[in-house]
């Protein structure tokens, strides 16, 4: 037999054998990412950071709808049903999704309110002003993302779930999570510097969504306009809040983009307090990986713009 012919066949055999012996993880980059669904934009932003270069999470509420009252669409129900992983804060926030998720989700559902390392605060009592609220004091306050330290804990939980569900891309998820954590730590330091001058300046928010931000940066809360963002305050509450504004020399009362400011204008009339706008869920910010950073910076700038003496 020709020696060259034998050598060629031996080489071909070796290449075929080597291909069969290589671990499948060598081709992991070609494997698809799992289908991931998230409910709200702050969570979507963190998941998108972890999945960068691997896949894109699907978001259920991309506009300005409240997660309490959002009407779940058929397309969103299909997304819930087809997702291999679904991340949400939990039923305290996304109450409109509680039943659809319980009935339709076939993949793993992860409540980030329960993520390791989360610092969860109870909903605060509204005071004896004689109005009822849909939110019950003592239950978990779901606005956890307004503390960047909680955002870091959520990012770690998202990465851990993705690594377990998709080992082929575990290294990418871990690297992305580490970079996201670095950015979140830098954001925390930036916000601490920006908000430090505001520590002793009381404000009133439209609804009580900011205690995580207040605790993190030592801000001073003087109350909330409404006990529930879906319910207008009554005359008695307006009267009590006007007394608080005058007694505590409240500098600013904040409304939110989706609510008409007429009630707030009535509240501050003749008190010397200014009107500002805070957007805790980023209704006016497009969803995406940089959403969280834009959200937190806008909240900080809104506070600074209304509370600092030089503003206005």
Buried (B, 14 or more C-beta within 10 A) or exposed (E): EEEEEEEEEEEEEEEEEEEEEEEEEEEBEEBEBBBBBBBBBBBBBBBBBBBBEBBBBBBBBEEBBBBBEBEBEEEBBEBBBBBBBBBBBBBBBBBBBBEBBEEBBEBBBBBBBEBEEBEBBEBBEBEEBEBEBEBEEEEBBBBBBBBBBBBBBBBBBBBBBBBEBBEBBBEBBBBBBEEBBEBBEEBBEBBBEBBEEBEEBBBBBBBBBBBBBBBBBEBBBBBBBBBBBEEBBBEEBBEBBBEBBEEBEBBBBBBBBBBEBEBBEEBBEEBEBBBBBBBBBBBEBEBBBBBBBBBBBBBBEBBBBBBBEEEE
